[in-house]
Amino acid sequence: MRLSDVTLREGDQLPGREFTADQKLTCARALDDLGLDYVQAGFPATGETDQRVLSELAGTTDAEVIGLARALDRDVDAVLDTDADVVELFVSVSDRHLDRLLGKTREEMHEMLAGAVEHVHDRGGTAHVTLADAFRTPAEDVLAVEEAIPEVEYLTLADTVGARTPRSVREYLDTLGEAVDLGRVGVHFHDDLDCATANVLAAADAGVGKADVSVAGLGERAGNSPLESVVVAAGVDATVDFGVDESALIPTCRQVLETLGEEWDDRRAVLGETVSEHESAIHTTAMLSDPATMEAYDPERFGGERRLVFGASTGTSGARKLLDRAGVEVTDDAVAAYTEALADHGPLGLDGALDLARATVGRE
């Protein structure tokens, strides 16, 4: 499965956001260095900022640069005039969206989309298509679109309102897979039910060829499938290799968020400071010998850092292990004195706890 990062376009649609061109360029290059296949850097029809971003990125990245466009010739031209690698056309496909958002019949939508794809190809471009609200659309209606534009490289199915779970995603994709090659199908999930990461993994297991992701899930409402969670979950479960630089994942995602002025919670999966921090006496004592006792993965694999915290909650077993690691004699008196010192001076990281062990025993 190939990954397409949509942070810079989806994140910019959040209320109160207006990322600058320089912010987007810095982030796009960081994501490119991470090894992503595609970076959807903007929606050029919306103005000069995204036009500049795509123009400056074009031809300078290993990732293919995608510009978003409605199925309108002027939107297509706005993307192609930047020399972006891919035009990502989007169009409504469910009855509700056709009626309430697009205001067109299904036949009019087919004609509109086919014309836009043809315009992309006439100008020598590459077209991808995203079908909005696809997962709430009968499979036969999606297949009708696929049959009308067989020359499109990827047809992405969007769970636009985040209404699907791994079970329903897999059932839907299995149905489509009876008629189409899922290797040229993409998926785009929203996290309204907190299933966006699991839904990407379900799609990968079904054989889907591409998935949209965003750093920390930045995107409308509850956001999209988080890049970092998708990569780590797939890596830990050994389900799929996305070809990204795992050792740079956490630093790159944090860098992108800092550049965009976005905050993240300390308890956020993968990125949060506390997800690889341990203070419980039982946990830390075991982890001094074997960190995997209380970890799903070594955070250093993905560029993170483990932090063991010692203080008042550290028991005698943990104190004995720390004293031993500090290279000092472990006696009952030393353990008692050290346990009291930890309560007085903690919480401390591992290095600080070892220094305190040496200092405490040295005073005895």
N, C-alpha and C positions, 0 to 999 in steps of 0.2 A: 504493500500500500504506500502511495505517495502522499505527503502532507502539504497542504496549502495553508499558509498562515494568513489570517484575515484580521489580525489585531488592528492594523492601521486604518482599515475601512470600518469594521464593526465598532471598534472602540471610539472612533470619531463620531459615531451616531448616538453615543450616550448623552443624556441631557447635560448641558453645561460644558461639553467638551468642544474644543476647537484646536486641534493639534496644528502646530506650525509645520511648514515645509522642512525646516531644519530638524525638528524633532522626528518627523517621519523618515527622513533620509538616514539619520543616525540609527534609528531602530531597524530600518530595512536592511542596512548593511550588517548590523549585528546578527539579525536572523539569517541572513545569507551565509555569514561565517559559520553559523551553527550547522549548516548543511541541509536546510529545507529545500524541497523541490520547487515550491512556488511561493511567492510573496505577493498577495493582493494588496497593492500599495495605495489604491484610491479609486475614486469615482470621478474621472476627469470632467464629466459634463457639469459637475457642481461648481467648478471654478478654477482659478489660476493656481491655487495651492497644490491641488492634486495633479494638475497638468505639469507643473514644474517638477514635482516629485517623480512622476513616471518618466518624464523626459530625462532627468538627471540619472535615474537608475538604469534606463535602457542601455543594454550592451555592456554594462559594467559589473554584472552579478553572475554568479554561477546559477542561482535560482532563476527560474523564469518569472518575469514580472507580469502581473495580471492587472488589467484595468477593468473596472466594472462598468456595464452599460445596460440601459434598457434596450428593448428590441426596437430601437429607432435609429435611422441612418445618422442623425446628428450626434447621438451618443456614441455610435460605433466610430464615427470620424474623430470624435474627441479623444478616444483611446488610441486609434491608429496614428493620429498625428503626433503622439508622444513617442512612437516607435516601441511601445510595449510589446512583449512577446505574445501575449494572449488577450483576447477580448472575452470577458466573462459576461455573456448575455443572461439577463434574468427576466422571467415572465411568470405570471400567475398561472396555475394549472388546475386548482380545485374550483368547483362550482361557486363556492362562497367567495373566493378571491377574484374570480373572473367577474362576478356580478358586482361585488362591493368595492373592489380596488381598481380593477382594470376597466370595467364597464364595457366588456366585449363578450361576444359569444365564443364558444370553443373554436368554431370554424374561423372566426376572425383572428383569434389568437394564433392558430396554426399558420395562417397566412402571414401575419405580422412577424412571427418568429422565423419562418422560412425565408422571408425577404431580408431580415436582418442578418441571418447566417450567410445568405448569398452575397450580401454587401460586404461582409467581412472577407469572404473568399475572393470576391472580385478585386478587392484592394490588396490581396496577397497576405492576409492575416490568418491567424489561427483562432478558431472559435471554440469556446466551452460554453455550455448552457446550464443554468441553474433553474430548476422548476420550483417555484415557491409553493409551499403547502403541499408538496408532493405526497408526503406520508399520510395525508388525510384524503387522498384522491384515489379512486378505484384504479387498480393496476392496469386495466385495459385502456384507461385514458392516458396514463403515462406511456404505455407501449405505443399508442397511436402517435404521440409526439416523437418518440424514438424512431419510429418507422419513417416519419416525415423528414428527419434530419440525420440520416445514418452516417454522414460524413463528419459529424462533430466528434472531436477527440474525446471529450468527457461530457456526460450528461449527469449533472449533480442533482440529487433529490434532497430537498430542504424540509426539515421538520421545523417549519417556520415559527410555530408557537410552542415548541417544546412539549408536544403532547404524547410522545412515544417512549416506550420502555424497550429494553433489550429483547424481550420476547416478541413484541409486535414488530420491532424492526427486523428481526431475523425472519419472521413469518412473511413479511412483505417482500423482503429481498429474495427469499427462496422462491416465492411465486414469480417475481420478475426474472429470476435466473433461469427459469424454464424456457424463457423466450429470448433473452438477451445475454450477452457476455458481460458479467458483472465487473470484469476487469476494466471496462470503459465507463463504469458508473462511479459517481462520486457521492459523498454524503455531507450534509451540513446540518448540525444539530444545535438546538438551543437547550439551556439547562433549567428550564422552568420546573421540571420534576426531579432535578438533581440526578439525571441519568445520562448527561451528555458524554461523559467519558466512557461509561459502560456501553453506550450505543455505538460509539466508534469501534470499540473492541468487538462488538457483535457484528458490525459491518465488515470488519477486517476478517473475522472468522468465516463470514459468508463468501468472501472472495472479492469484495469491492476494491476498486483500484485507487481511489483517492478520497481524502477526508479533509475538511476544513477544520482548523484549530486556531485558537488565539491565546496569547500569553495571559495567564491567570483567568482565562475565560472571558476577557474583556469583550463586551458586546451588549446588544440591546436586552433589556429586562434582566434576567438572571445570567445572561451571558451565553457563551458558546462552549464547545468542548475545549477544556484547558490543554494547551500544548504540553505543558510539563507533566500533567497527570496522565495524559494519553501515552507519552513516551515512557514514563517510569512504569506505569501499570503493564504495558506491553513488554517492557524489558524484564521486569520481575517475573511475570508469568510466562516469559519466553514464547509469546504468541506471534510477534512480528518484529522485524528489524527495520526501523524507519530510515536508517542510514545517517542519523544525526550524530553530532559530536556529543556523546553522553556526558563527558567530563566537563563540558562547558554549559550544560543545560541550565542549571540553577543560576549561576552568575549571569548568563545572558538574559534570562527572563527577568531577573531582578534589575539588571541594567536597563532593559526596555521600560519597565514600570517606572523606574526613577527618572528616565529621560522624558517620559510622558507626564510626569507629575502625578502618577497613580499610586495610591497606597494599597497595602495588602495586610491582612490580618496575621498576627503572629502564629495563629493556629491553622493558617491556610495549608492544605495538603501540599507537600513537596517544598513549597517556597517559604513557609512560615518558620520562624526561629525556633518555636517550641516543639515542632514535629520531630526533631532529632535531639531533643533535650530531655534528660532523664534525672530525676531526683529521688524517687522512691527508693528506700533502703534496699528492698528486695530486688528491685530492678538493677540498680547501679552495682550492687555486690555481684550479681551474676554477670553483668556486662563487663566488669573488670577482667573476667576470665574469657568470656565469649559474647561479644557485642550482638551477635545474631539472636541471642536469647530473647531480646525484646525489640528487635528491629525487622521490618519486612525486607529491608535492603540497606546496604552500606551507603550512607549519604555521600561519601566521597566519590562513589562511582559516578554520581551525577553532578559533581562539583560542589556539594554541600559539606557540612561539617558537623560531626557528632559532638555533643556537649554533655558531659556527665557533671552533675551538680551535687556537692557534698556539704552537709551542714547539720542542723539539729536532728534531721530525720535519719542520718546515717547511723546504722546499728553497729554492734560490736564486730560482726562478721566483716562488714565493709571496712571498718577501721583497721582490722587486722590485715586485710588485703592491701590497703593503702600503705600501712607501715612497712609491710614486706616489700611492696613495690618501691618505696622510698629508700630501701636498703638499710633500715634500722632494725634493731632487735625487737621482736614482738613478745612483750610480756604483759601480764594482766595489768600491772601498774601503768605501763605505757599505753595500753588500749584505753584504760579509764581516763588518763590525762588527755589523751588525744581526742577521745569522744567529747570531753568537756570543751576542749579548744575548738573543735568543729562547731559546737553549738554557739560558742561565743563569737567566732570569726566568720562563720558561713553566712550565706551560701558561697561556695568557692568552686571554681572549675578544677579539673584534674591537676593541672600544674600547680595551682595555688594550694590545693589540698596536700600535695606531696611536699611542697615547701614547708607548709605548716607542720607536717609530720616530722620533718627533720628538725625544725626549730623547737617543737614541743619536747621531743625526746632529748634533744641537746640540752634542755634546761633541767631535765630531771636528774 
